[in-house]
Amino acid sequence: MLVLLAALGAGLLFGLGLTVAAMVDPAKVLGFLDLAGDWDPSLALVMAGAIPLAALGQALGRRRGRPLLAAAFQPLPTGGPDRPLLLGAMLFGVGWGLVGLCPGPALATLTLGLWQGWLFVAAMLVGMAGHAVWRRRRA
Amino acid sequence: MSHFTPVAALLGGLLVGGAALWCWLALGRVAGISGILAGAMPGRGPEAGWRLAFLLGLVLAAPLFALAGGTVPVPQMAASPVVLVVAGLLVGFGTRLGRGCTSGHGICGLARLSPRSLAATLVFMASAMATVFVSRHLLGG
């Protein structure tokens, strides 16, 4: 129960940040991605605000040794980039650039009353399921 | 830079970073939205619970902020249904193949100086910027 409440709180905080920073508006995100247009550096400042706190969380976690509400930290991949990582990032970037929605903001727009967000999220879930099927076939 | 909103962007970033800090420190999990969403699908076992709770918070944040008197931006989406579907498929498939998105690689991964996340972030930023350049300035969409 405590875990679910903590996760709910993390999601609320995350969504609040996206809302305050107006990252739920794809036009704002496209303004950052459009270097040749009327460039809007806001998204870079979102990352500049978020990264140090995420790093602080990792440092505090290292010092503490284990999470407050779980048995262990999730194991994270080490080493360098491989081909699937780079290809996946490239495909993701094309989709992101076409509309201006990445997964977090796409989900946060679901409650803002636009059918476009729902269509995008439905297609995104199909893409994720498609990847799972494709991986199982290759295995 | 007529649309630049530095204060709101930095404040929002601190909140997103706070969520990532809390997610790691309390739950021991990366606040990567594509991974959380994919792992919340039916049949994903005991890890699905916290992920669904996180996603519930994520979608409720904007309306709660509006209820509390905050100003929620009205998203501007000009893309046609076909483009929305193609983009959604690419984002869904690409974030699974690439093991993360803007939050998992771009925030949490960069925060731990992961070479994989740095490479992924550079690639998806570059391909997104190239896509916007082609669609807005070459094709004039």
Interface residues (C-beta under 8 A of the other chain):
Chain A: V3 L4 L5 A6 A7 L8 G9 A10 G11 L12 L13 F14 G15 L16 G17 L18 T19 V20 A21 A22 M23 V24 D25 P26 A27 K28 L30 G31 L33 D34 L35 A36 G37 D38 W39 D40 P41 S42 L43 L45 V46 M47 A48 G49 A50 I51 P52 L53 A54 A55 L56 G57 Q58 L60 G61 R64 R66 P67 L68 L69 A70 A71 A72 F73 Q74 L76 P77 T78 G79 G80 P81 P84 L85 L86 L87 G88 A89 M90 L91 F92 G93 V94 G95 W96 G97 L98 V99 G100 L101 C102 P103 G104 A106 L107 A108 T109 L110 T111 L112 L114 Q116 G117 L119 F120 V121 A122 A123 M124 L125 V126 G127 M128 A129 G130 H131 A132
Chain B: M1 S2 H3 F4 T5 P6 A8 A9 L10 L11 G12 G13 L14 L15 V16 G17 G18 A19 A20 L21 W22 C23 W24 L25 A26 L27 G28 R29 V30 A31 I33 S34 L37 A38 M41 G49 W50 R51 A53 F54 L55 L56 G57 L58 V59 L60 A61 A62 P63 L64 F65 G70 V72 P73 V74 P75 Q76 M77 A78 A79 P81 V83 L84 V85 V86 A87 G88 L89 L90 V91 G92 F93 G94 T95 R96 L97 G98 R99 C101 T102 S103 H105 G106 I107 C108 L110 A111 R112 S114 P115 R116 A119 A120 T121 V123 F124 M125 A126 S127 A128 M129 A130 T131 V132 F133 S135 R136 H137
